[in-house]
Amino acid sequence: MHKTRVFGVALTLLSGLGLSACGGDAEPIGEAKQFATAPAWDPGFTLGANNNEWWIEVFVSDSRTDEIVVSKQNGGTIRLSPTSWGSYAANERIRRGTSIRLTFRRDDGQTATTNYFRYLREEPSLEQPSVPTEPEPPETPGDPTATYTVSGNKILDTCGQEVLLRGVNKMHIWTDPSGSSLPEIAKTGANTVRIVWDTSGTPAALDALVQRARDNGLLPMIELHDATGNLAGVPALVDWWVKRDVVSLIAKHESALLVNIANEAGDWDQSASAWVNTYKTAISSMRSAGIRTPLVVDALGWGHDVDLIVSHGPQVLAADPLKNVIFSTHQYQPVRDVGTSYYATTLANLANSGLAVVVGEFGNVAWDCALEVDYKGLVAAAATHRVGWYAWSWGPGNNPCSGLDMTRDSSYATLHGWGLEVASTLPGSIKNTSKPVRVSSSGSCP
């Protein structure tokens, strides 16, 4: 809504690691191999003292080393890049216990490869022949410690099960920084909450809110409100998202978290190409920082431009190396301007776009606080086309549009008017269409 108010666990693995040498490329991943006790070439390496699940660093003493590659036994490689302080490193996710090995290449083509070892748990040794262990299970789908993902127009939980999001917005940064409203919101049967935040709030306070949402069975979507209406303000928000303590809190909750980069960044005056390029850059920066959660991207036009999502959203999605983007539209179109069939057509088009889309905000009145919005039609169309939504907003605190407040004092008991309808009484309400979603990183997948 457009308002007037508007690396980690250090583990030292300093061991003299034995190596096997070969004259060409490293063997295929997963092949059992007998290692020589006296390698033809030893690059003289140690693992960095600050290695963790988001940072792997290797130091070598042989200056002729020009490439280091990490191979995961279950598939996939990570190429380490040289740093300015003399190591090779990558800001990539490698889970504790993942079976990996390192391959070193010298400038004359000579290579050396370690045996497989469980990252952050074992120190490789060549005293026994290297025997590959069982492959790690894939992270997604089917891994309750992975992240939510998208597949076509569907949002999937960490076990690969489709979820239909039903929730509300809550202006936590201004009206409820402690999250006391979250248990009340959960009483509706909502399975998600959009946590309104801005850069004046601390990462620690946001961390506590996210945890409290999860404790109440709500999938949190966190967003920053600072750049509302201002596409040029997105880079400053990205700078906040990639701060070390913010990245840490996202990593802590990544198995049950959505990250909405910027609320309604951009009015109707920006071009589609500016929107695409802004979010391409934002996504690249956030992925490079190690953020793996679904990234939520709002449309232009204060979030209203659904045509932009359909026509240019695929370019934004293609630019994400994880292909894990959810698009969000905010809908306060007055019936006077769009008629009563608008949402049936609009949500059908979004559902058929092949993109994962949610209605990140909608209310009962438009920007003037008086013009009627066909929220009943929106809720009905969302149920028909399985589009997720977040009503704006739980309240109180909407100023000057107090009619948008779903509750009088933030309690479930004071739901009234349109808020009671979308929460409980309409056929497409939260109560009638919401199902619990996975918010815990423990347990096994069904």
Secondary structure as the mmCIF struct_conf table of DSSP 4:
data_model
#
loop_
_struct_conf.conf_type_id
_struct_conf.id
_struct_conf.beg_label_comp_id
_struct_conf.beg_label_asym_id
_struct_conf.beg_label_seq_id
_struct_conf.end_label_comp_id
_struct_conf.end_label_asym_id
_struct_conf.end_label_seq_id
BEND BEND1 THR A 4 THR A 4
BEND BEND2 VAL A 9 VAL A 9
STRN STRN1 LEU A 11 LEU A 11
STRN STRN2 SER A 20 CYS A 22
BEND BEND3 GLY A 23 ASP A 25
HELX_LH_PP_P HELX_LH_PP_P1 ALA A 26 PRO A 28
TURN_TY1_P TURN_TY1_P1 ILE A 29 GLY A 30
STRN STRN3 LYS A 33 LYS A 33
HELX_LH_PP_P HELX_LH_PP_P2 GLN A 34 ALA A 36
BEND BEND4 THR A 37 ALA A 38
BEND BEND5 ALA A 40 ALA A 40
STRN STRN4 PHE A 45 LEU A 47
TURN_TY1_P TURN_TY1_P2 ALA A 49 ALA A 49
STRN STRN5 ASN A 50 ASN A 50
STRN STRN6 ASN A 52 ASN A 52
TURN_TY1_P TURN_TY1_P3 GLU A 53 TRP A 54
STRN STRN7 TRP A 55 TRP A 55
STRN STRN8 ILE A 56 VAL A 60
BEND BEND6 SER A 61 SER A 61
TURN_TY1_P TURN_TY1_P4 SER A 63 ARG A 64
STRN STRN9 THR A 65 LYS A 72
TURN_TY1_P TURN_TY1_P5 GLN A 73 ASN A 74
BEND BEND7 GLY A 75 GLY A 75
STRN STRN10 THR A 77 PRO A 82
TURN_TY1_P TURN_TY1_P6 SER A 84 TRP A 85
BEND BEND8 GLY A 86 GLY A 86
STRN STRN11 SER A 87 ALA A 90
TURN_TY1_P TURN_TY1_P7 ARG A 96 GLY A 97
STRN STRN12 SER A 99 ARG A 106
TURN_TY1_P TURN_TY1_P8 ASP A 107 ASP A 108
BEND BEND9 GLY A 109 GLY A 109
STRN STRN13 THR A 111 THR A 113
HELX_LH_PP_P HELX_LH_PP_P3 THR A 114 TYR A 116
STRN STRN14 PHE A 117 ARG A 118
TURN_TY1_P TURN_TY1_P9 TYR A 119 ARG A 121
BEND BEND10 GLU A 127 GLN A 128
STRN STRN15 SER A 130 SER A 130
HELX_LH_PP_P HELX_LH_PP_P4 GLU A 134 PRO A 138
BEND BEND11 GLU A 139 GLU A 139
TURN_TY1_P TURN_TY1_P10 THR A 140 GLY A 142
TURN_TY1_P TURN_TY1_P11 PRO A 144 THR A 145
BEND BEND12 ALA A 146 ALA A 146
STRN STRN16 THR A 149 SER A 151
TURN_TY1_P TURN_TY1_P12 GLY A 152 ASN A 153
STRN STRN17 LYS A 154 LEU A 156
TURN_TY1_P TURN_TY1_P13 THR A 158 CYS A 159
BEND BEND13 GLY A 160 GLY A 160
STRN STRN18 GLU A 162 VAL A 163
STRN STRN19 ARG A 166 LYS A 170
HELX_RH_AL_P HELX_RH_AL_P1 HIS A 172 THR A 175
TURN_TY1_P TURN_TY1_P14 PRO A 177 SER A 178
TURN_TY1_P TURN_TY1_P15 SER A 180 SER A 181
HELX_RH_AL_P HELX_RH_AL_P2 LEU A 182 ALA A 186
TURN_TY1_P TURN_TY1_P16 LYS A 187 GLY A 189
STRN STRN20 THR A 192 TRP A 197
TURN_TY1_P TURN_TY1_P17 THR A 199 SER A 200
BEND BEND14 GLY A 201 GLY A 201
HELX_RH_AL_P HELX_RH_AL_P3 PRO A 203 ASP A 215
TURN_TY1_P TURN_TY1_P18 ASN A 216 GLY A 217
STRN STRN21 LEU A 219 LEU A 224
TURN_TY1_P TURN_TY1_P19 ASP A 226 GLY A 229
HELX_RH_3T_P HELX_RH_3T_P1 LEU A 231 GLY A 233
HELX_RH_AL_P HELX_RH_AL_P4 VAL A 234 TRP A 241
TURN_TY1_P TURN_TY1_P20 VAL A 242 VAL A 242
BEND BEND15 LYS A 243 LYS A 243
HELX_RH_AL_P HELX_RH_AL_P5 ARG A 244 HIS A 253
HELX_RH_3T_P HELX_RH_3T_P2 GLU A 254 ALA A 256
STRN STRN22 LEU A 258 ASN A 260
TURN_TY1_P TURN_TY1_P21 ASN A 263 GLU A 264
TURN_TY1_P TURN_TY1_P22 TRP A 268 ASP A 269
BEND BEND16 GLN A 270 GLN A 270
HELX_RH_AL_P HELX_RH_AL_P6 ALA A 272 SER A 288
TURN_TY1_P TURN_TY1_P23 ALA A 289 GLY A 290
BEND BEND17 THR A 293 THR A 293
HELX_LH_PP_P HELX_LH_PP_P5 PRO A 294 PRO A 294
STRN STRN23 LEU A 295 ASP A 298
TURN_TY1_P TURN_TY1_P24 LEU A 300 HIS A 304
HELX_RH_AL_P HELX_RH_AL_P7 VAL A 306 ALA A 319
TURN_TY1_P TURN_TY1_P25 PRO A 321 LEU A 322
STRN STRN24 VAL A 325 GLN A 331
STRN STRN25 PRO A 334 PRO A 334
HELX_RH_AL_P HELX_RH_AL_P8 VAL A 335 VAL A 338
BEND BEND18 THR A 340 SER A 341
HELX_RH_AL_P HELX_RH_AL_P9 TYR A 342 ALA A 351
TURN_TY1_P TURN_TY1_P26 ASN A 352 GLY A 354
BEND BEND19 LEU A 355 LEU A 355
STRN STRN26 VAL A 357 PHE A 362
BEND BEND20 ASN A 364 ASN A 364
STRN STRN27 VAL A 365 VAL A 365
TURN_TY1_P TURN_TY1_P27 TRP A 367 ASP A 368
BEND BEND21 CYS A 369 CYS A 369
BEND BEND22 LEU A 371 LEU A 371
STRN STRN28 GLU A 372 VAL A 373
HELX_RH_AL_P HELX_RH_AL_P10 TYR A 375 HIS A 385
TURN_TY1_P TURN_TY1_P28 ARG A 386 ARG A 386
STRN STRN29 GLY A 388 ALA A 391
BEND BEND23 TRP A 392 TRP A 392
BEND BEND24 TRP A 394 TRP A 394
BEND BEND25 PRO A 396 PRO A 396
BEND BEND26 ASN A 399 PRO A 400
HELX_RH_3T_P HELX_RH_3T_P3 SER A 402 LEU A 404
BEND BEND27 MET A 406 MET A 406
BEND BEND28 ARG A 408 SER A 411
HELX_RH_3T_P HELX_RH_3T_P4 TYR A 412 THR A 414
HELX_RH_AL_P HELX_RH_AL_P11 GLY A 417 LEU A 420
HELX_RH_PI_P HELX_RH_PI_P1 GLU A 421 THR A 425
BEND BEND29 LEU A 426 LEU A 426
TURN_TY1_P TURN_TY1_P29 PRO A 427 GLY A 428
BEND BEND30 SER A 429 SER A 429
HELX_RH_AL_P HELX_RH_AL_P12 ILE A 430 THR A 433
BEND BEND31 SER A 441 SER A 441
BEND BEND32 GLY A 443 GLY A 443
#
